[in-house]
Structures are given as C-alpha cells and as structure tokens.
Amino acid sequence: MTFSLGIVGAGQFSGQFATLFQAHPGVGDVYVTDLLPERAEQLASAQGLAGNFPTYEAMLESKEVDAVAIFTQRWTHGPLVLQGLNAGKHVYSAVPMAITTGEIAAIIDAVRATGLTYMMGETSQYNPATVHARNQIAEGAFGRLFYAEGDYVHDMDLGFYEAYQYSGGETWKETASYPPLLYPTHSVGGVLGAWQTHAVSVSAIGVVDDRGDGVFDKEVSQFGNDFSNATALFEVAGGGSFRTNEFRRVGYPSHIRESRFRFFGTEASMEQLATVALWQDKKGVKDISELLEPKPTLSPDDPSLQHIAPDLWAAFTSGSAPVHDRARLPREFDHLHNGHEGSHHFLVDDFVTAVNSRTLPSVNAWVAARYTLPGIVAHDSARQGGARLEIPDFGDAPEA
C-alpha cells in the first residue's frame, strides 16, 4: 500500500525530507508547492518529483494528493494544517504544531472529526539522549524520575541570520524576532519524549535582547517580541519538574550539539553536554558518549546543501547513533542522508507507517500539544514577569 504526498514549502529543510519520502516504499508520487513558484519548480526538477502545484489550495483540491507535509514558516503551521485536514488530507507538519492554544485545540478537533493522520515532526523524539533515557525509564533504571532539563541552545550568528534572510526576504528582521519559547518542542519534546508525563504549570523568565541590530526589537518584530533568551521551569503531573532553556544569543557550539538533556532519578541520573554524556548512579560514573554519537552519512560538500548556511550543515548530515534501532527502517534509507542527530529517518517512517496502517504516529496531535503548548504558556509567563500559570491539557490520544 502506498499514498501520494505533497510537499508544502520548498525551502532549506524540505528538500532533505523530499528525498526520504520519495525513497520510502510506502510512498508513491511526491509533489511540491511553494509561494515562490520557481523554488518549487527547482526542487521538482532536481529530485525528479512527480510535479509541482501553483498554490497550496490547488494541491489540496487535487485527487492526486493523499497527504501533505508542511515545511513552511513556523507561525504558519496551525492554519495550513487545518486547511489540509479539512480538505481530507493526512498531514505531517514541521515544528511547532501551532502558536496559539486555539489553533492547537482546532487541530485536535479536526483530527478527531476526520479520523485522518496528523503528525508533528519533532526531531527530539529520536534524539539519541531521549531514546536512551526513554529506554532506561522503561526498564526502571532511574528509580523514580523527579527532575529533568532540556536545552535548545542555538545562537543566531550560527546560521540563523542566513536562514531567516533566505525565507523572509526584505522584511526578514520582522520574523527573525520569533519568540524563543514559541519554538519549544526541541527542548520540551526531548524531555517529555522520554518521561511519560505532561506539564501542568510554568514560570518563565525572558531576557531582553541588547544587540541593537533590529532583530528582537519590539518596534520591528511581527510578534512584538524583544526576548532573545528564555528559561522556563515546569511542574509535571504526578510530581516533579523540568527546566528548559531556549537561547538565541549564547556562546555555545550549537553546530556540535544544539539540543542537550539531563535526567535525575532516585537511583540514577544522566547528563549530556556538547561533547560528552554520562550515566551516573550511587556507585560511580560511566561515559556513554559513544552510545549517543551519530556518525555522518552526508558529506558537507554535497550539492543538496548548497543553499544552507555552513553553520547549519551538521543538522542535515548526522547519521544514526548506536542507540538507534535501525532494524525497523526500510533498507532504502540505509545509505541516504539523515539529520538532527539521526532523527529524520525515523520521523518519515513513523508518518508513512501511521498513514498506511491507520495507527497513531509517535508524535500524534495529543502528544504534539503536550510538546508545544507548554512553551506558548511559558511565553505568556515571561511576558508577565515570571507569573506561575497553569497549562491546559487535551488528554491522551484516544485508543485505536
């Protein structure tokens, strides 16, 4: 069984995923559309796709397309996802799920009403540290987990200026000010992807930017945002807490590792830094760095990276880590590029498998809400000077 797929957005990210979707044996024809038609035409030609559509609306009206994969600007996902679901298409969406509580609620309602597959492609779901922590939690190795940390530390100078300029055109500074806590899923998802709980309240602090270059300037920002760094402390259901950092001005080598995690339990703990990861218990310390280290599968001089800032190459070239279980993946992926510490292959396979088997994917609408909504509420908290706010919850996904 196969289905046809429409790629929405032909920017820096989507081309990498178009290759994987096209190679998956569960996918048939792959199409593309973009607000800039020449980009869609270039991607379709370069990768030998089935074709391109002039608009998203035209793609949704076509009976040739069964599902869509959305790789557009971060704040556009919610409305585009709803359009896709309401048009009868299965939907894969890049992160975040949406930027308001109302958009998230509407997506969940649409998934429930249509019975269609929705998945958010959160890379931290398959971050090696998250995978290892998830395995260890399942085995009870931590004892009772009571605290965790998740950081997404990526300085604007390391590729983000170029990325926003590429996607934003002349007015790129208006959107480069995107609030850090509205892009929370790498840090929050990396924690909750291992720890089977959800956040119930938050207190957050934002740091006002002082670079003075028009980015993170309230007068320029489309979002009225001047926070470039933010920290949030979450309370979780069942007792315990976790802290996340979303930093865009930070002296840190994000090209080595932009997401990192720590987990603390009553019997053991695990800590990850840029170049080392440790497992610790009451007897001693074990270096687990090699277990979590992906090996690159794509050369930095590969032509597919020509439009991507050099500081972002590592995110698109990482292979799999020893902790990853590649046995479940199609053999067609064995020699194809991976990305974001080995997550891309697994995310594509999750979505394709879910659509073809009509089962819930790993990061379904209810899980995606738990990875996204905490950041939305945390941003409100930071704007209120750290006020502790309750986080709504849409519950667990319904059983199939």
Secondary structure as GFF3:
##gff-version 3
##sequence-region A 1 400
A	DSSP	beta_strand	3	8	.	.	.	ID=ss1
A	DSSP	alpha_helix	14	23	.	.	.	ID=ss2
A	DSSP	beta_strand	27	33	.	.	.	ID=ss3
A	DSSP	alpha_helix	37	47	.	.	.	ID=ss4
A	DSSP	beta_strand	51	52	.	.	.	ID=ss5
A	DSSP	alpha_helix	56	61	.	.	.	ID=ss6
A	DSSP	beta_strand	67	70	.	.	.	ID=ss7
A	DSSP	three_ten_helix	74	76	.	.	.	ID=ss8
A	DSSP	alpha_helix	77	86	.	.	.	ID=ss9
A	DSSP	beta_strand	90	93	.	.	.	ID=ss10
A	DSSP	alpha_helix	101	114	.	.	.	ID=ss11
A	DSSP	beta_strand	118	120	.	.	.	ID=ss12
A	DSSP	three_ten_helix	123	126	.	.	.	ID=ss13
A	DSSP	alpha_helix	128	138	.	.	.	ID=ss14
A	DSSP	beta_strand	145	153	.	.	.	ID=ss15
A	DSSP	pi_helix	156	160	.	.	.	ID=ss16
A	DSSP	alpha_helix	161	168	.	.	.	ID=ss17
A	DSSP	three_ten_helix	169	171	.	.	.	ID=ss18
A	DSSP	alpha_helix	172	176	.	.	.	ID=ss19
A	DSSP	three_ten_helix	180	182	.	.	.	ID=ss20
A	DSSP	alpha_helix	185	192	.	.	.	ID=ss21
A	DSSP	beta_strand	199	208	.	.	.	ID=ss22
A	DSSP	beta_strand	227	236	.	.	.	ID=ss23
A	DSSP	beta_strand	241	247	.	.	.	ID=ss24
A	DSSP	beta_strand	259	265	.	.	.	ID=ss25
A	DSSP	beta_strand	268	272	.	.	.	ID=ss26
A	DSSP	beta_strand	277	281	.	.	.	ID=ss27
A	DSSP	beta_strand	285	287	.	.	.	ID=ss28
A	DSSP	three_ten_helix	290	292	.	.	.	ID=ss29
A	DSSP	three_ten_helix	303	305	.	.	.	ID=ss30
A	DSSP	three_ten_helix	310	312	.	.	.	ID=ss31
A	DSSP	alpha_helix	313	317	.	.	.	ID=ss32
A	DSSP	three_ten_helix	326	328	.	.	.	ID=ss33
A	DSSP	three_ten_helix	331	333	.	.	.	ID=ss34
A	DSSP	alpha_helix	344	357	.	.	.	ID=ss35
A	DSSP	alpha_helix	365	383	.	.	.	ID=ss36
A	DSSP	beta_strand	389	390	.	.	.	ID=ss37
###
